[in-house]
Amino acid sequence: MHNNNLFDYIKKVVNNLPTDWLNLTTHRLDIYNESQAKTEFLEQFENLFKNDNADKIALSELPTAYDYIRLGHPLSSVLEWTIAQLNNIASERVISFSSVTIPFLAILRKNLFDQKKTLLVYKDQLPDVFNESIIKEVYGYNFEVQKIADLNHIPEFDGSIVLFSEQENIHEFDFNVNVDFFINSTSELGSILVIKDASNEDYVSEIQHVRRRETIAMTPSNTLIVLQNIVGVSPELVSYNTKANKAKVLNTIANVTGVKTKAITGSSGLSIQYAIMMGLIHHAIENHKGKDIKIIVPPNCYGGTNDQARRVAACLDNVEIMDLPVDGDNDMVKSIDIVLTKVTELDAVPYIIAEIPTNPRVEVPNLEELKSVLSKKRFNANGMPAVEPVFILDQTFCPNVHFLGDNEMLADVKTIAYVSGSKFPSGGKCTAGYCTANTKAAFLMDKIEAHIQLCNNEATALQLEILAEQMPSMNQRIKDAYVNTREFVTFIEENLPDAKINFVSEELASQGFTPSVFSLDLPTKGNTDEEREAYKRALNLKLINLMITEIPEESKYCVSYGQLKGCYWTIPATSTQGTTKEGDKDYIARVAVSPNLNLELHKKVFSDFIKEI
């Protein structure tokens, strides 16, 4: 009877699905409590279930489950809850992925630190992209693999037993099987990991963190298909011309970047970055034997970038993080020179990750000086040439700038550039990202491609279709959004001159740096530093709340950028810098402006705000 009630209710949910549950890539921070990600949403969803209320308005008013859909979303939460209900377990122990291989890597990561053995068993076959030797040699994970004929005769094992199954009904699990973890997968939809016993609940947060940083949750469209299959509703399957879409996307990337180097698409910007990290480490292991690897990263850059790099280093004895101060009183070029000097003394392999413009301070280094310091000939203590750095450039803020061409500033520096697709490439319609390289670093792209495939983190068919539709207009949207941003910045400068605004100069804009995001350090008051900081933080929230209240159709409290319409507000310290060290966080307002918004109304509301302070 319970299952019948459950199926009936989920059918109603599927039929009354709020449009945003399928189409948004970033959700509202004003109804989001990060410490209760997924939990708060499910508590209120369960109340609706108990009252048999599947009204579309009631569903749409539920608290935000996750701020980014790559981390999870309403539909993934509902799917995981439904599977948990069917198996009478806690919903936290069900975790869905877009990737079919990363769930296993997530278990291996925890077992690495717990010094616990892992046995992977399967009956039919493992994914084609699964590569046992690379996972062991490059990722540093140790495990055994065994094919079995009968699930009832799984051997005893001193450690974790993981059962991998490729099956059409991805939601069905046999709890009579003697394993610790189930991973059900299908190449079209992704995978679902289930932690069988409550005794292993300490894996939940570790596995969720892998999903947060190295991959994405099962996409909303694919999650919906699984839910429909569970309740016996025939999904409206869509066929995609993936070959043509991919060709169009790759051609557009070549046009946008000005290079014909191999380009790679991934399920998200962090999926791309993970492939870059592991691909470069793989190359260093093969070509710089015995040398340590130094990942050089700004301590206050986007939290995902920072956190992922440190997580990679934590797994490998020969990989270490070195901080690269770039914002405020720190100069990126000088910092790079100092840190590369240290790396040379250590005779190590340097990989530098940096954003240009920086986030959230929107600063651009002197490119001539950057070129000089990155291409400077350096020699180790034995007088031998040092390993040349690879410059890994996150150019999400300005994907239109030609850093990579043979006649461009960084032509003589091994440079890989990547872009988060949830921003300008898709206009906020999907999370897929991409990367490519200049001629000097082109030889590294094969290794990066190998790892995007091993992690099964390539862009999905739907994501490629969205990119194929949106990317051709990207450069024009960037131009139009910049015009609106410049006008808004000028208005604030004239009407609130005591505010400190971080934005590109007119001179930088003339060089092609035309971001549509700026940071706003509001004027403050108080007798002590603590009072002034507290006042400013309260003022940030007052401004954002006023904007989203007065212009709810356009102004949103959201970690977003490059959307097709509206204006997005956030405080980096409490959103994008979530895992950054407290002392490196930025408690300022970050404003992202689109090419399509009622700018005059935003000016009016901002004027009202000025009158109140």
C-alpha positions, 0 to 999 in steps of 0.5 A: 500500500505504501508503494502504491501511495508513493507511486501515485504521488510521484506520478503527480509530481512528474505531471505538475513539475515546476518548469524551473526544476528542469531548466535552471542551472542556479537556484535562489540563495534567498531560500537556500541554507547551505548547511541543510542542503537537500535536507530542508528541501526533503523535509518539506517535500515529505510534508507535501507527500504526507498531505498528498499535495503535489500542487505545482505552486506548492512544489515551486515554493519548496526551499532550494535543494542545492544552489547549483544543479551540478551539485544536486537539484530538486529532481535528483533529491526527489529521485534519491528520496524515492529510491530510499523510500522503496528500500526503507533506507535514509535518503542520504545513502542514495546519491545519483551521478551523471558519471558512471565511473566517478561513484567508484572513484569516490569510494576509493578516495575515502578508502585511500585515507582510511587505509581500507581495501576495496573490491569491485565486483561485476557480473557482465561488464565494466564501462568501456572507459574504465581503466584500472591501471590509470586509476591505480597509477595516476589517481593513486587508488588501490583496489581489486577487480573480480568478475563473478557469475553468481551474485549469491556467491560474492567472496568474503573480503576484508574491506569494502565490496562494491557491486557495479551493474549496468542495467536498464532499470537503474533504480532497482537494487537487490539488498540480499546481495552481500556487498557494501555499495551498489552502483547501478548505471546506464551509459545514457543516464548516468549512475546511482550509488547506494550505501547498503548499510547504515554502518557506512553512513560516514561515506555520505559526506565524502561521496557528496563532496566528490560529486560537488567537486569532480563531477556533477549530479545526474542531470535534471532531464535524465533524472526525470526519465528515471522517475518516470520509469519508476512510476510506469510513465513512458518518458518522452524520449528525445533524439539528439543529433549529437555528432552534428551538435558536437561538431558545431560546438567544437567549430564555435570554440575554434572561432571564439578562441582563435585556435584550431587545437583539439577542444574538449567539452565536459559536463561542467567547468569543474569536470573540465578542470579535474580532467586538466589536473589529472591529465597534466599529472599523468603527463608529468608522471610519464615525462618528469619521473621522480619530480614533485608536482606543484599546483599553484593556485590563488587562495581566494579564487572560486572555491571549487577551483581552490578546493578541487586542487587541494583535494587532488594534492591530498591524494598524491604524495608527489603533488603539493599546493602552493598559494598564489596571491593575486588580488587586492594588494598582491600583484599576480605577476610578482607572485608568479615570479616568486613562486616559480623561483621557489619551484625551480629551487625544488626542481619540481613541475609547476602547474599554475591555475589563475583566473583572468580577470580575477574573481571577484575583484575583476583585475587583469594583470599586465599581460606583457609582464605576465608573458615575460615572467611565465616564459623566463628561462630558469635553471635548477641548482644543477644548472639544468633547465627547469621544467617550463610551467603550464598556465591553466587559465580560467577565462570564464569571465571573458571567454571572448579574449584571444589568449591562445592564438599563435600571435597572441601574448601567451603564444610562447607559454604552454597555456590551457584555457577553460570556461564554465559553460553555465555562464556565457557559453550556454547563457545559464541553460546548462553546466557544460564547459570546455577547454582548449590549448595554444599550439605550444600546449596542444600536445597535452590535450590527448591526456586531458581528453583521456581523463575526461573520458575515464571519469565519464565527465564529457558533456551530455547529448542535451548539453551539447545541443544547448551549447550548439544553440547558444554559443554562436551568439555568445560574443554578441551577448558578451558585448551587450552585457558589458554595455549595460554593466558599464552604464550601471557601474558609471551610475553607481560611481556618480551617485555613490562615490564613496563605494569602491567598485572593482571593474575593468578600466576603459583601457582594458575594455578597449583591449577586449576585456569586457566582463559583465560582472563587478564587485561593490565594496559599500561605504561603511561606518563604525568606531572599530574594524569589527563594527565597520565590517559588520555594518558593511556586511549588513549593508550588502544584504540590505542592498541585495534584499531590496533589489530582489524584492523590488525587481523579483522578475529580474534581480535574483540572489544567485551565484550566476553570471552570463545569463540571458536576462536579469541581474544576479547578486551574491556575496562571494564569501558566502557562496562561490568561496564557500570552502575558501579559508576565512581570511581569504574570503571577500565579503563584498557584493558581486553583481552580474549584469545580463544583456537583457534587463530593465536597467533604468528600474535597477538604477531607480531601486539603487537610488532608493537604497542610497537614500536609506543609508 
